Amino acid sequence: MIFSTLEHILTHISFSVVSIVITIHLITLLVDEIVGLYDSPEKGMVATFFCITGLLVTRWIYLGHFPLSDLYESLIFLSWSFSIIHIVPYFKKHKNNLSAITAPSAIFTQGFATSGLLTEMSQSEILVPALQSQWLMMHVSMMVLGYAALLCGSLLSVALLVITFRQDIRILCKKNHFFKKSFSVDEIQYITKGNNVLQSTSFLSVRNYYRAQFIQQLDHWSYRVISLGFLFLTIGILSGAVWANEAWGSYWNWDPKETWAFITWTIFAIYLHTRTNRNFQVTNSAIVASMGFLIIWICYFGVNLLGIGLHSYGSFTLT
């Protein structure tokens, strides 16, 4: 009873703290002069990390097994993964923009986990025989950490595409508006040359300089986070194959979960190839990562809706 009450309290505290972090982000976006709120989101994510850590430890002690046996516990662990991805650069004193991604992701996953849809799943149950193994902690933790890192990196790539395409659309609209006026052929050629010169020199302006720097930072952090997530995902798939051989007598069974995990791994392997290849532009790799964002949710969440296959113990029924 005590552990259940403590778990309930920590769940609501962590959810409230993340909600406050998002509110502070919105305030700082609207009002830049509030200096006292500058470091508050980072401290809020640190508090969220410790609250969710206490929640997972409490559930571990209460249930007697590592809390990664169903969708509810994996969502809580996913929320914990978002918070730890944020606080690692914070403790290393690296300036980053991850809190704008990790905070909404944490509140979304934890909000869904604590909603009425997964109420029955949050109750304590005896582990099914397939999960009564030491590989549970290794395999599932690596997979969920990989999902969290890949989701954060993919969202950074989505932000990069939005900023890049907005800039391209703005330049295109200015060109169309400019050539709607009537000029002679000589005047058009003269103005076109002048316009090209102005466009080439406009990138030296302060606004375009900072935009280019921001796009470069997004690409840098997206690459680093996705590389980390790809490593976790690879370890998770390999450990899962060893566990499957022990439990089911085969390393690979082409289960729906396994198939989509392989598709996810392939998509981000393509991203890493295009990102490290200088012949491809930054937007090309960002498009691949954006596709991977959808693939991850299908692999992690969508397959559970089917409720079929060897991983059906992680499924649920909508109420």
Residue pairs with C-beta under 8 A, 6 or more apart in sequence:
3 58
3 59
3 61
3 62
4 62
6 54
6 58
7 55
7 58
7 59
7 62
10 51
10 52
10 54
10 55
10 58
11 55
11 76
11 110
11 114
12 114
13 51
14 48
14 51
14 52
14 55
14 79
14 110
15 107
15 110
15 111
15 114
17 44
17 47
17 48
17 51
18 44
18 45
18 48
18 103
18 106
18 107
18 110
19 107
20 44
21 40
21 41
21 44
21 45
21 48
21 99
21 103
22 103
22 104
22 107
24 37
24 40
24 41
24 44
25 41
25 99
25 100
25 103
27 34
27 37
28 34
28 37
28 38
28 41
41 99
41 103
42 86
42 87
42 90
42 99
44 103
45 83
45 86
45 87
45 90
45 99
45 102
45 103
45 106
46 83
46 87
46 90
48 83
48 106
49 80
49 83
49 84
49 86
49 87
52 76
52 79
52 80
52 83
52 110
53 80
55 76
56 67
56 76
56 77
56 80
59 67
59 73
59 76
60 66
60 67
62 124
63 124
65 127
65 131
65 136
66 136
66 137
66 141
67 73
67 76
67 77
68 74
68 77
68 136
68 137
68 140
68 141
68 144
69 125
69 127
69 128
69 131
69 136
69 313
70 121
70 125
70 313
70 314
71 118
71 121
71 304
71 314
71 315
71 316
72 113
72 118
72 121
72 122
74 140
74 144
74 314
75 109
75 110
75 112
75 113
75 118
76 109
76 110
76 113
77 140
77 141
77 144
78 109
78 144
78 147
78 148
79 105
79 106
79 109
79 110
79 113
81 144
81 145
81 147
81 148
81 149
82 102
82 103
82 105
82 106
82 109
82 148
82 152
83 102
83 106
85 98
85 102
85 148
85 149
85 152
85 225
86 98
86 99
86 102
86 103
89 96
89 98
90 96
96 217
96 221
97 156
97 217
97 218
97 221
98 152
98 156
98 221
98 225
101 152
101 155
101 156
101 159
102 152
105 148
105 151
105 152
105 155
112 118
113 122
114 122
116 319
117 316
117 318
117 319
118 316
121 316
128 313
130 247
130 310
130 313
131 313
133 243
133 246
133 247
135 239
135 240
135 242
135 243
135 246
138 239
138 243
139 236
139 239
139 240
139 243
140 236
141 236
142 232
142 233
142 235
142 236
142 239
143 232
143 233
143 236
143 237
143 240
143 261
145 229
145 232
145 236
146 229
146 230
146 231
146 232
146 233
146 234
146 235
146 236
147 229
147 233
147 296
147 299
147 300
148 229
149 225
149 226
149 228
149 229
149 232
150 225
150 226
150 229
150 230
150 233
150 264
150 268
150 292
150 293
150 296
151 229
151 293
151 296
152 225
152 229
153 221
153 222
153 223
153 224
153 225
153 226
153 229
153 289
154 222
154 226
154 289
154 290
154 292
154 293
154 296
155 293
156 218
156 221
156 222
156 225
157 218
157 219
157 222
157 226
157 285
157 286
157 287
157 289
157 290
157 293
158 286
158 289
158 290
158 293
159 218
160 215
160 218
160 219
160 222
160 282
160 283
160 286
161 283
161 286
161 287
161 290
163 211
163 214
163 215
163 218
164 215
164 282
164 283
164 286
167 211
171 199
175 195
178 191
178 195
179 188
183 191
202 208
203 209
203 212
215 282
219 282
219 286
222 286
222 289
223 275
226 268
226 271
226 272
226 289
227 272
229 268
230 265
230 268
230 269
230 272
233 261
233 264
233 265
233 268
234 265
236 261
237 261
237 262
237 265
240 258
240 261
241 251
241 252
242 251
244 250
244 251
244 252
244 253
244 310
245 251
248 310
252 258
253 310
255 309
255 310
255 311
256 303
256 306
256 308
256 309
256 311
257 299
257 303
257 309
257 310
257 311
257 314
258 310
258 311
260 295
260 298
260 299
260 302
260 303
261 299
263 295
263 299
264 292
264 295
264 296
264 299
267 288
267 291
267 292
267 295
268 288
268 289
268 292
270 288
271 285
271 288
271 289
271 292
274 280
274 284
274 285
274 288
275 285
303 309
303 311
304 311
304 314
304 315
304 316
305 315
305 316
305 318
306 315
307 315
307 316
307 317
308 315
